[in-house]
């Protein structure tokens, strides 16, 4: 590959490169010309051209040149730099889903928007695509679950019953489940399908990374009007749905700011104490998740109620203390 003398090659991210390439293709260019301009291999250019075609752009090839049809101007969308930045923020937030149809479709939308950007906005593009750095840990290997995710979103859109094959519950053998999918829950960088389980005859939640494959049936279902997912989720501290209790937790002064700055549950109330500590009160269920959360503060948190949560937290602390005393 020949680089221009006296000129430092400009480095493009893939999103920015394809966006600029779309404008370049209005006049037409060969693969070699594009590779030289963007300082990448010809193989990469072929991949980019395929991605552009897959996004719905009508590419033509004539006498070795790739081009968009005469008069093609792309999508005419009025977008400000800050609106474009918000789109890239959304893309960055979904980095843990990279390699899945959700991220690929969002990237395609962004490319279509960027193809019609005026130069004034385009000048900000390189800065916009590098403005966000997602730090998401731990993450799960959703790129390997492509068939599962594609099937689930098809079933959600068309309201079709699915069969979840080889679903693995911790400590149990894989099993198949017939499910009417109602929605996807995004929780702590995880994807969870919630729907009506024919086996349990009740609502159940399924972690998508534990599904081996999915079959979408032709059986349509009606979404019950009584199913209000937001209300059901509001009754839980996390994902586990249990009977709500009044939960009271004392938070030490050194952790008070951390708790006050965040919304932990829709029903929370925070009462400041004279010593700088706070008492957090919530109406929710999910004792196991509440226990793990309280323990994460170490001596900086103490459960005041209910008794069932006090017993569970104190039992975990006693077991941990015994574990550290026992020789390994």
C-alpha distance (Angstrom), angle and dihedral (degrees) to the residues before:
residue distance angle dihedral
X1 . . .
X2 3.82 . .
X3 3.80 118.2 .
X4 3.79 122.6 -157.1
X5 3.80 113.4 -103.3
X6 3.77 116.6 -118.6
X7 3.79 92.2 14.0
X8 3.77 124.8 95.0
X9 3.82 109.6 -135.2
X10 3.79 112.5 -112.5
X11 3.78 114.1 -123.1
X12 3.79 117.0 -137.6
X13 3.77 130.5 -167.1
X14 3.79 112.4 -127.7
X15 3.80 92.5 -105.1
X16 3.80 92.7 49.3
X17 3.82 92.5 43.6
X18 3.80 93.6 53.9
X19 3.79 91.0 45.1
X20 3.82 92.2 53.7
X21 3.82 90.5 41.4
X22 3.82 91.0 57.9
X23 3.79 90.2 59.8
X24 3.80 90.9 44.3
X25 3.81 90.7 53.9
X26 3.79 91.7 60.5
X27 3.80 87.3 78.6
X28 3.80 95.1 32.5
X29 3.80 131.6 -113.8
X30 3.79 140.0 -167.8
X31 3.79 122.9 -115.5
X32 3.80 89.6 -111.0
X33 3.80 91.9 52.6
X34 3.79 91.8 49.8
X35 3.81 92.1 46.8
X36 3.80 90.6 51.8
X37 3.80 93.6 45.7
X38 3.79 95.8 49.2
X39 3.81 96.1 34.1
X40 3.80 95.4 -126.2
X41 3.80 133.9 116.4
X42 3.79 123.9 -83.3
X43 3.79 88.2 -116.7
X44 3.80 89.7 58.7
X45 3.81 90.1 50.0
X46 3.82 90.2 53.0
X47 3.81 88.9 51.6
X48 3.80 90.5 49.6
X49 3.81 92.1 49.6
X50 3.80 90.3 50.1
X51 3.78 90.1 50.4
X52 3.80 90.6 50.3
X53 3.82 90.6 51.8
X54 3.79 91.6 46.7
X55 3.81 88.2 54.6
X56 3.81 89.9 61.2
X57 3.81 103.0 -97.4
X58 3.85 113.2 143.1
X59 3.82 100.6 -128.3
X60 3.80 119.3 -173.5
X61 3.81 128.9 -162.0
X62 3.79 121.4 -152.4
X63 3.82 129.4 162.0
X64 3.79 91.4 -11.5
X65 3.80 94.1 -51.7
X66 3.77 126.2 115.2
X67 3.80 116.2 -147.4
X68 3.77 145.3 156.4
X69 3.82 115.6 -112.2
X70 3.83 116.5 -82.7
X71 3.77 111.1 -86.2
X72 3.80 93.7 19.1
X73 3.80 108.9 141.3
X74 3.76 101.2 170.9
X75 3.75 122.4 -132.1
X76 3.76 114.2 -20.2
X77 3.78 101.8 -142.8
X78 3.77 124.3 156.6
X79 3.80 104.3 -136.0
X80 3.79 127.9 165.7
X81 3.82 122.1 -144.0
X82 3.81 89.4 -108.6
X83 3.81 92.9 51.1
X84 3.80 89.5 50.2
X85 3.80 89.0 48.2
X86 3.81 89.1 54.5
X87 3.81 90.2 53.4
X88 3.80 90.7 52.5
X89 3.80 90.0 46.8
X90 3.82 88.6 56.6
X91 3.80 89.7 48.7
X92 3.79 91.1 48.8
X93 3.80 91.4 49.8
X94 3.81 89.5 55.9
X95 3.81 93.7 50.9
X96 3.81 89.9 117.3
X97 3.82 87.5 65.1
X98 3.81 94.1 54.6
X99 3.79 111.6 142.0
X100 3.81 92.2 33.2
X101 3.83 128.3 105.9
X102 3.81 91.0 -109.3
X103 3.80 94.0 63.6
X104 3.80 94.5 37.0
X105 3.81 91.9 53.1
X106 3.79 91.8 48.1
X107 3.80 90.0 49.9
X108 3.82 88.9 51.2
X109 3.81 91.1 52.0
X110 3.80 90.9 50.1
X111 3.80 91.6 49.5
X112 3.80 91.0 52.0
X113 3.79 90.9 49.5
X114 3.80 92.7 47.2
X115 3.81 92.5 49.2
X116 3.80 90.1 69.0
X117 3.78 98.6 40.6
X118 3.79 119.7 129.2
X119 3.80 116.1 -118.7
X120 3.81 91.0 -107.8
X121 3.80 91.1 63.4
X122 3.82 94.0 35.4
X123 3.81 89.9 61.3
X124 3.81 88.0 68.5
X125 3.81 94.9 48.5
X126 3.80 99.9 96.3
X127 3.78 91.5 49.9
X128 3.80 92.9 45.5
X129 3.82 95.6 53.9
X130 3.82 92.0 51.5
X131 3.82 97.5 42.0
X132 3.81 96.1 92.3
X133 3.79 129.1 59.0
X134 3.82 112.3 -175.2
X135 3.80 116.2 -147.8
X136 3.79 104.4 -166.2
X137 3.80 119.1 163.8
X138 2.90 134.8 -159.1
X139 3.80 100.2 20.4
X140 3.79 130.9 178.7
X141 3.81 129.4 -130.0
X142 3.80 98.5 -105.0
X143 3.82 92.7 152.6
X144 3.81 86.9 74.1
X145 3.82 90.1 53.7
X146 3.79 95.8 64.0
X147 3.82 96.3 126.1
X148 3.79 90.8 47.7
X149 3.80 94.0 50.3
X150 3.82 94.9 43.7
X151 3.80 90.8 50.9
X152 3.79 94.4 45.7
X153 3.80 94.8 50.9
X154 3.82 90.7 47.8
X155 3.80 89.9 52.0
X156 3.81 92.2 46.6
X157 3.80 92.3 51.7
X158 3.80 95.1 46.3
X159 3.82 97.6 33.7
X160 3.81 94.2 -123.0
X161 3.79 126.6 157.5
X162 3.81 114.6 -111.9
X163 3.78 135.3 -157.8
X164 3.80 112.9 -137.1
X165 3.80 104.8 -152.0
X166 3.79 123.5 -153.0
X167 3.79 96.0 0.3
X168 3.79 107.9 -178.2
X169 3.78 119.9 -148.3
X170 3.82 113.1 -168.4
X171 3.79 109.4 -87.3
X172 3.81 94.4 5.0
X173 3.80 135.6 97.4
X174 3.83 118.6 -99.8
X175 3.79 114.1 -88.3
X176 3.82 138.5 -177.5
X177 3.80 120.3 -118.4
X178 3.80 130.4 -166.1
X179 3.79 106.9 -144.8
X180 3.81 138.0 178.2
X181 3.82 99.2 -143.7
X182 3.82 113.6 -136.9
X183 3.80 102.5 171.4
X184 3.80 150.6 -34.2
X185 3.78 121.6 -103.6
X186 3.80 119.3 -153.8
X187 3.80 107.5 -154.6
X188 3.80 128.3 163.3
X189 3.83 93.4 -22.5
X190 3.80 91.3 -47.4
X191 3.82 133.7 114.9
X192 3.79 117.8 -138.2
X193 3.78 126.4 -177.2
X194 3.80 114.2 -144.8
X195 3.77 119.4 -165.3
X196 3.78 149.0 120.2
X197 3.79 111.4 -60.7
X198 3.81 111.6 -148.3
X199 3.82 89.1 -158.2
X200 3.81 95.0 54.5
X201 3.83 95.2 30.1
X202 3.81 87.2 -136.6
X203 3.78 143.2 79.0
X204 3.77 113.4 -69.1
X205 3.80 137.0 174.7
X206 3.81 124.9 -132.7
X207 3.83 127.1 -165.3
X208 3.80 105.4 -134.4
X209 3.81 94.7 -144.6
X210 3.83 88.1 64.6
X211 3.83 93.9 56.3
X212 3.81 115.4 96.5
X213 3.83 99.0 -164.9
X214 3.80 138.4 -19.1
X215 3.81 131.3 -137.5
X216 3.79 116.5 -159.0
X217 3.81 109.2 -148.9
X218 3.81 127.2 -155.5
X219 3.80 90.5 -119.4
X220 3.80 111.1 115.6
X221 3.80 122.3 -155.1
X222 3.78 135.1 -163.1
X223 3.79 116.8 -120.5
X224 3.84 106.2 -125.0
X225 3.78 112.8 -121.6
X226 3.79 88.5 -140.1
X227 3.81 91.6 65.2
X228 3.80 106.3 96.2
X229 3.79 104.3 168.5
X230 3.80 95.4 -172.9
X231 3.80 91.8 56.6
X232 3.80 92.4 47.4
X233 3.80 92.2 49.8
X234 3.80 91.5 48.3
X235 3.81 89.2 63.1
X236 3.81 91.5 62.0
X237 3.79 130.9 67.8
X238 3.80 89.3 -140.4
X239 3.79 130.1 -18.3
X240 3.80 101.2 -42.9
X241 3.80 111.0 94.6
X242 3.81 113.4 -147.2
X243 3.80 136.7 147.0
X244 3.83 106.7 -67.2
X245 3.80 118.7 -112.6
X246 3.77 132.2 -173.5
X247 3.78 101.6 -99.6
X248 3.81 119.7 -162.2
X249 3.78 121.5 -174.8
X250 3.79 128.6 177.7
X251 3.82 113.4 -141.1
X252 3.82 120.3 -160.0
X253 3.85 119.8 -120.9
X254 3.81 92.6 -107.1
X255 3.82 89.9 59.0
X256 3.80 98.2 34.9
X257 3.81 95.0 93.4
X258 3.82 90.6 51.6
X259 3.80 92.4 53.5
X260 3.82 95.4 41.8
X261 3.81 93.1 52.2
X262 3.81 93.5 58.5
X263 3.78 139.5 60.2
X264 3.81 107.0 -129.6
X265 3.80 98.6 172.4
X266 3.84 136.9 -0.1
X267 3.82 91.4 -115.3
X268 3.81 97.9 48.0
X269 3.79 123.4 133.8
X270 3.78 122.3 -173.7
X271 3.81 122.8 -157.1
X272 3.79 119.2 -167.8
X273 3.82 116.5 -137.0
X274 3.82 127.2 -147.8
X275 3.81 92.6 -109.5
X276 3.81 92.2 55.0
X277 3.79 95.2 -100.3
X278 3.80 121.6 121.0
X279 3.79 136.5 -143.6
X280 3.80 114.1 -138.4
X281 3.81 116.3 -155.8
X282 3.82 123.9 -170.3
X283 3.80 138.6 164.4
X284 3.80 104.7 -135.2
X285 3.79 148.0 113.1
X286 3.78 133.8 -133.1
X287 3.81 105.8 99.7
X288 3.80 95.1 -175.4
X289 3.81 93.0 54.1
X290 3.81 92.0 43.1
X291 3.80 89.5 50.8
X292 3.80 93.0 53.1
X293 3.81 90.5 47.3
X294 3.81 94.1 50.8
X295 3.81 92.1 46.6
X296 3.82 90.3 53.5
X297 3.84 88.3 70.5
X298 3.82 93.1 55.8
X299 3.82 109.2 -159.9
X300 3.82 88.9 -10.2
X301 3.82 93.8 85.7
X302 3.79 135.6 48.3
X303 3.80 127.6 -175.5
X304 3.82 113.7 -127.3
X305 3.80 95.1 -180.0
X306 2.97 161.8 58.6
X307 3.80 101.6 26.3
X308 3.80 92.4 -134.2
X309 3.81 89.9 60.7
X310 3.82 91.9 44.6
X311 3.81 90.0 53.5
X312 3.80 93.3 47.1
X313 3.81 95.1 48.7
X314 3.80 94.2 44.0
X315 3.80 90.1 47.5
X316 3.79 91.2 53.0
X317 3.81 91.4 48.3
X318 3.80 91.4 50.2
X319 3.81 91.7 48.9
X320 3.80 91.5 48.4
X321 3.80 91.4 49.0
X322 3.80 90.9 50.6
X323 3.80 90.6 48.5
X324 3.82 91.3 55.9
X325 3.83 91.1 48.7
X326 3.80 93.7 51.4
X327 3.81 116.9 86.9
X328 3.80 115.0 -115.9
